[in-house]
Amino acid sequence: MPGDNAFLRGEDARAKTTDELVDQLTDLKKEQFNLRFQRATGQLENTARVRKVRKDIAVIKTVLGARRFAETRKGAGEDEAKNAQA
């Protein structure tokens, strides 16, 4: 992950493998959970971190969703080509 102060950028996320993104998403979800508890107990010092984690999760989910969509479209295109040949 880039430095703690930098947002994860789309091009950085697209450069990673799907497995790396899933692992990073899991880590960010755990961090988000811990940050929520810190905020509830009044122990949260860096409030901007909550926003950063939330945005990083959104970037990763967007990239993963686009990959799934591209795979679905590729698979559907192959099915259409087979049906056209029949």
Secondary structure as a PSIPRED ss2 file (coil, helix, strand):
# PSIPRED VFORMAT (PSIPRED V4.0)

   1 M C   1.000  0.000  0.000
   2 P C   1.000  0.000  0.000
   3 G C   1.000  0.000  0.000
   4 D C   1.000  0.000  0.000
   5 N C   1.000  0.000  0.000
   6 A C   1.000  0.000  0.000
   7 F C   1.000  0.000  0.000
   8 L C   1.000  0.000  0.000
   9 R C   1.000  0.000  0.000
  10 G H   0.000  1.000  0.000
  11 E H   0.000  1.000  0.000
  12 D H   0.000  1.000  0.000
  13 A H   0.000  1.000  0.000
  14 R H   0.000  1.000  0.000
  15 A C   1.000  0.000  0.000
  16 K C   1.000  0.000  0.000
  17 T C   1.000  0.000  0.000
  18 T H   0.000  1.000  0.000
  19 D H   0.000  1.000  0.000
  20 E H   0.000  1.000  0.000
  21 L H   0.000  1.000  0.000
  22 V H   0.000  1.000  0.000
  23 D H   0.000  1.000  0.000
  24 Q H   0.000  1.000  0.000
  25 L H   0.000  1.000  0.000
  26 T H   0.000  1.000  0.000
  27 D H   0.000  1.000  0.000
  28 L H   0.000  1.000  0.000
  29 K H   0.000  1.000  0.000
  30 K H   0.000  1.000  0.000
  31 E H   0.000  1.000  0.000
  32 Q H   0.000  1.000  0.000
  33 F H   0.000  1.000  0.000
  34 N H   0.000  1.000  0.000
  35 L H   0.000  1.000  0.000
  36 R H   0.000  1.000  0.000
  37 F H   0.000  1.000  0.000
  38 Q H   0.000  1.000  0.000
  39 R H   0.000  1.000  0.000
  40 A H   0.000  1.000  0.000
  41 T H   0.000  1.000  0.000
  42 G C   1.000  0.000  0.000
  43 Q C   1.000  0.000  0.000
  44 L C   1.000  0.000  0.000
  45 E C   1.000  0.000  0.000
  46 N C   1.000  0.000  0.000
  47 T C   1.000  0.000  0.000
  48 A H   0.000  1.000  0.000
  49 R H   0.000  1.000  0.000
  50 V H   0.000  1.000  0.000
  51 R H   0.000  1.000  0.000
  52 K H   0.000  1.000  0.000
  53 V H   0.000  1.000  0.000
  54 R H   0.000  1.000  0.000
  55 K H   0.000  1.000  0.000
  56 D H   0.000  1.000  0.000
  57 I H   0.000  1.000  0.000
  58 A H   0.000  1.000  0.000
  59 V H   0.000  1.000  0.000
  60 I H   0.000  1.000  0.000
  61 K H   0.000  1.000  0.000
  62 T H   0.000  1.000  0.000
  63 V H   0.000  1.000  0.000
  64 L H   0.000  1.000  0.000
  65 G H   0.000  1.000  0.000
  66 A H   0.000  1.000  0.000
  67 R H   0.000  1.000  0.000
  68 R H   0.000  1.000  0.000
  69 F H   0.000  1.000  0.000
  70 A H   0.000  1.000  0.000
  71 E H   0.000  1.000  0.000
  72 T H   0.000  1.000  0.000
  73 R H   0.000  1.000  0.000
  74 K H   0.000  1.000  0.000
  75 G H   0.000  1.000  0.000
  76 A H   0.000  1.000  0.000
  77 G H   0.000  1.000  0.000
  78 E H   0.000  1.000  0.000
  79 D H   0.000  1.000  0.000
  80 E H   0.000  1.000  0.000
  81 A H   0.000  1.000  0.000
  82 K H   0.000  1.000  0.000
  83 N H   0.000  1.000  0.000
  84 A H   0.000  1.000  0.000
  85 Q H   0.000  1.000  0.000
  86 A C   1.000  0.000  0.000
